[in-house]
Amino acid sequence: MRLDVVTIFPEYLDPLRHALLGKAIEQGILTVGVHDLRGWATDVHKSVDDSPYGGGPGMVMKPEVWGPALDDVAAGTAEGQVLDSSLPHLAKPRHDDIEGVAARTYESGEDSDLPLLIVPTPAGQPFTQADAQAWSNEEHIVFACGRYEGIDQRVVDDAAQRYRVREVSIGDYVLIGGEVAVLVIAEAIVRLIPGVLGNRRSHEEDSFSDGLLEGPSYTKPRVWRGLEVPPVLFSGNHALVDRWRRDQALLRTQAVRPELLNHVALTPQDQAVLDSGR
Ligand code: ADE
């Protein structure tokens, strides 16, 4: 997979070189290109924004700068900076390298040669685990990071000719710009690429992958500060442990995010557990 990020703060994307994403870069599963938008600015001040038509506070990012930037990145003619991995990880097995899942090649998710353009904005569709899953099959994703009051809307409308465009929000709050949202979205996507996380079960049991929040987890010691690990986890009975985990997931979801239960297929046993938790 190739990710390209267009931003006025290239250094903000540096965390993508670390940890699991750094490992994916090192393995050749992932390439990350970071592009300074000011490289496409044409005036002496390298300005990328201007005051909004119709008045109001803040600044809007200019179409004459964004348009050529997205054209060049889509065409693969923009050099940018290709991130290297921050650490040599390959020699060190990670704690989650259990099943050794092979890497695979990618096909575009929607039967199209167009790259996917993701524009993070609080005015976008909510980003979900299902999006992360679908986009983990993409070959090339470009992120456009807006700042200030956003990007002139015509940039997004015009980009639809060269890209499949998605405007997405990572939550109901406003960040200063799209860079942190890109870190969030990129990490959620890349960890789902086979061969990156190593252990496939790690994400099959993730919160949201079955529509439920994940229940609690425990490790040694058995008793810590007087608090005991639930005894069922020592039973050696996998069916019992799986049932207990499902119950915990159901009860946590009911307590914290009850609206998620509307989209989960519940068995009569699940329903009985939920009724007991009310
Ligand atoms: N840019 C600013 N706020 C954002 C949000 N909540 N999600 C995505 N991009 C943003």
Residues whose N, C-alpha, C, O or C-beta is under 5 A from the ligand:
A	BS01	ADE	P120 T121 P122 V168 S169 I170 G171 Y173 V174 L175 I176 G177 G178 A181
